[in-house]
Amino acid sequence: MPLQSMTGFARREGSSGRYRWAWELRSVNGKGLDVRLRLPPGLERLEQDCRRLASQYFSRGNLQVALSLNGAETAVEAVVNREALAAVLKLREQLGDLVDPAPLRFDTLLSLRGIVDFREPEESESERAALDAEILAGLELALADLRAMREEEGRALGQVLLAQLDRIEQLTATVENDPSRSPAAIAERLAQQVALILDNAASIDRERLHAEVALLATKADLREEIDRLGSHIAAGRDLLAKGGPVGRKLDFLAQEFNRESNTICSKSNAAAVSAAGIELKVVIDQFREQVQNLE
């Protein structure tokens, strides 16, 4: 399953009967899937179907989904309110000689409010169903276009992330192969630090000395951090190869990368290791920033 970024745009338009419709979709980063629909009045009935379709295509991202609908000019029909007309005629009869006995003129009837209403013919159930079906089909096409754009950006983003993992691996190797990590160098540093402890302590018992030496040895050893970085790098590559919605897992890995690089910087007793640790932090921050764009 391809990687997807969470940014993209798509537009689809078409016609159904006397209507022209157009979908516009915009997507940006989001922790979950947040679909914001804007439908024309009268088409609120489509909301549930629209949300269902969006969830079939995406699992994360803030989606703005807007539909515009325009109707072509069409013939109108005159609808006579027969009850109102009957009431007017009855009133004329009741008034008798108080009003003009001449027959009512047609233009007079038209001028009476509520007697005649001009409106567009009402759509039948089948026409409404056809319109809904074509609009929803257009939405599916727009969602597919948006997914294709997000996947294209996801492929490019995946290459950037792989390059950053390669750089993290190179810097990890720099730390691992630094001369300061050789057994002889570590032993020499330990001897110097133990001598410093003894010089500054009037008396120290053996157990305390052993504890201090163990603490110094732990701080001098970066093996655990290096091994964990290697494991995280392998996991990151596996996730990128697997594809799909892996952004959250990669974000967690970025936090783990950062934790190990902080420990390396705090334990370092060599300028080269400190420099590699600082650059590790920079690359890891860049990695995490790019991961925020992945679904």
N, C-alpha and C positions, 0 to 999 in steps of 0.2 A: 504494500500500500504506500503510495507516494507521500512524502512530506508535504505539508501545506504551511504557508505563511498565513497570517490572519488579516492581511490587508489586500484589498482588491475592489474592482468596480465592474459592473455589468449592466447592460441595457438591452431590452428586447421590446419590440412593438409589433402590433398586428391589428387585425380588424375582425369583427364578428357582426354580421348583419349591418345595421346602420351605425355601429359603434367602432371607434378606433381607441385602442388601449396601448399603454406603454408602461413597462416595469423599469425601475431604476434601483439597483442594489449597490450598497456601499458597505465595506467591511473593514473594521479596525480591530486592534488588539483588545482582548477581554479575558477575564479569568474563567468565565464560563460562556455559555451561549445565551446571548441577550438579543432577541429579535424585536425591533421596534417597527411596527407596521403603521403605514399611513394609507388608508383606503378611502375612496370617495363615498359620500353619503349614499346609503342604500345598498352598499356592498359589504357591510359589516358581517354578513352571513358567511363570507369567505375566510374570516380570520382564523378559525380553527384549522382549516385545510392548509392555509399558508404557513402557519407555525409548524404543522406536521411535516410539510415538505422541507422546510428549512432544516429541521432537526434530522432529516434523513441524509442531508448533504454535509452538515457541519456539526462539530461537537463543541467548538470554542469560537469566540469572536463576538464583537458587537456589530450586529447587522441592522442597517437601516434599509427597509423595504418599502418602496413607495409606488403606488399605482395611480396613473392618471387615466381618465376615461372621458371621451368626447363623443357626443352623438351628432350624427349628420342631420341636416334639416329634413323634416318629414311632414307629411300631410297631417293636418289636425282634424279632429272631428268635433261637431257641435253636440253637446249633451243638454237636453231640455229637462229642467227640474219641473216635472209635471205637477207635483204637489204645490209648488210655489205658484205656478201658472193658474192652477185651479183656485187657489186662494185669492189671487188678483181678480179673476173673473167673478168670483162670488162676491168680492167686495164691491165691484162695479155694479153688480146687480142689486146689492143692498142699498147703495147710494142712490140708485134710481135717477130721478130728474135732476139731482144735484151735480151730475157730471155730464160731459158731452155724450149724447147718445150714439155718436158715430162709432162704427166698428173700430177696434184697436188696430192701429197701424203696426206693421212688422218692425219698423225702426223704433217705435215706442216700446215694443216688447224687448228689443235688444238693449234699450237704455235702462230697463228695470234690473236692478242688481239681483243676482241670484236666479234669474229666470233661465238664461242660456249661458253655458260655460264652454269655452273652447279649450281643448286639451289634446295632448298626444294620445294616440290609441294605447291602451294598456297592453303590456307584453303578456303573451301566454306563458304557461308553465314550461312548455317545451322550448320556447325562445329564451326564457331566462336560464334554463338548464344548459342550453347550448352556449350562451354567453359565458356562464360560469366555467364550463368545461374548457373553453378556448382560452380564457384568462388564466386559469390554473395551469394549462399546458404551457402557456407563455412564461409563467413563473418558473416552471421546471427547467425550461430552456435557459432562462436567465441564471438560475441557480447552478446549472451545469457550466455555463460560461464563467461564472464567478469562481467555481471550484477549479476550473482549468487554469485561470489566472493565478489563483492562490497556489496551485501545485507548481506552476512554472517558477514563481518566486520562491517556493519551498525548495526546489531543486538547486537554485542558485545559493540560497541560504545554507543548504546542506553542505555545499562545497566550501563555503566560508568557515563553517563550524569544523569540518574535517581538517582544514588547514590550521585552525587554532588548536585542535587536539594534537596535531603533529608538532606544533611549536611547544605545547606543554610537555610533550614527550621528550623533545630535544632538551628543554631546560631541566627536566627531571634527570636526564642522563648527565647533564653538566654537573648537577649536584652530586649524583652518585659517583662520578668519576673524579671528583676534585681530590687532589693530593691530601687535603686536610682530613679526609675520611679514611685514610689508610690506617691499619692497626697500629703501626709504629707512631704515626702522628697523634692518634687518639691516646695511646699509652703515654706519650711524652706530655701531652696536655694534662692528663690525669695526674701524672707524677708532679708536675708543677703546681697544680691546684691543691693536691694533698700536702705538699711541702708548705704551701702558703697557709693552709689550715693549721698545721702543726706549729708554724712560726708564730701565729697569732693566738694560740691557745696555750695557757700556762700548763694546763693538764687536760687531757681528754681521754675518756675510756675507750676501750677497744670497740664496743658495740656502737658507740657514737661515731667512731672513725669509719667503721664498716658502712653505717647508714649514709654518711657524707660521701663516701667513695661510690656507693651504689647510686646515689642521686646524681653525682657528677657523670657517672658512666651512662646513665639513662639520658641525660641532657646531651651527651656527646654523640649518641647514636641516632642517626636519621633513617636507619633501615626500615623501620615500621612506616614512616611517612612516605618514603620512596615506594615501598611495596603497595601502599594504599593508592598512591597516585597512579601507578601502573594499572591497578585493578579498575580505577575509575575511568581511565583512558580507554581501556578495552570495553567497558560497559557503555561509554559514550558512543564509540564506533558501532557497537552492536545495535544500539537504539537508532542511530542514523540510518543504518542499513535496513533495519526492520521497517522504518517509516511509520506513517499513520500519526495519530495524535500523541506524540511523545514529548511535547514541550514541557509539561510539568515534571516528568521524570528527569529530563535534561537540566531543568532548573534546580532540582534537588542535587544532582551531580555537581553542578556549578558551586553550590554551597559547600559540598564536601571538598571540592578542589580548593576552595578558599580557606577552609579550615586547615588543610594540610600545608598550604603555602605559608599561612601564619605561623604554624608550629616550626617550620623550617627556618623562617626568619628569626624566630625567638631563640632557637637552639644554636644558630650559626655562630662559629668562632673564626670564620674565614671570610675575607672580603669577597672572594669569587662566589662563594655559596650565598652570601647575603645579596649580592647583585643578582644572581640567578633567581633567588627567592622573590625579590622585588619585581623583577620582570615577570615572573610567574603570576604574581598578583595582578599585574596590568593586563596580561593576556586572559586571565580567568575573568576579570571584570568585563573585558570585551566579549568573551564567550557568553557570559550570562546576559549581557545586554542584547546580543543577537538572539539568544534562546527565547527572550520575551516575545519575539515576533512569530514563534512557531505555534501551530495549533497543538 
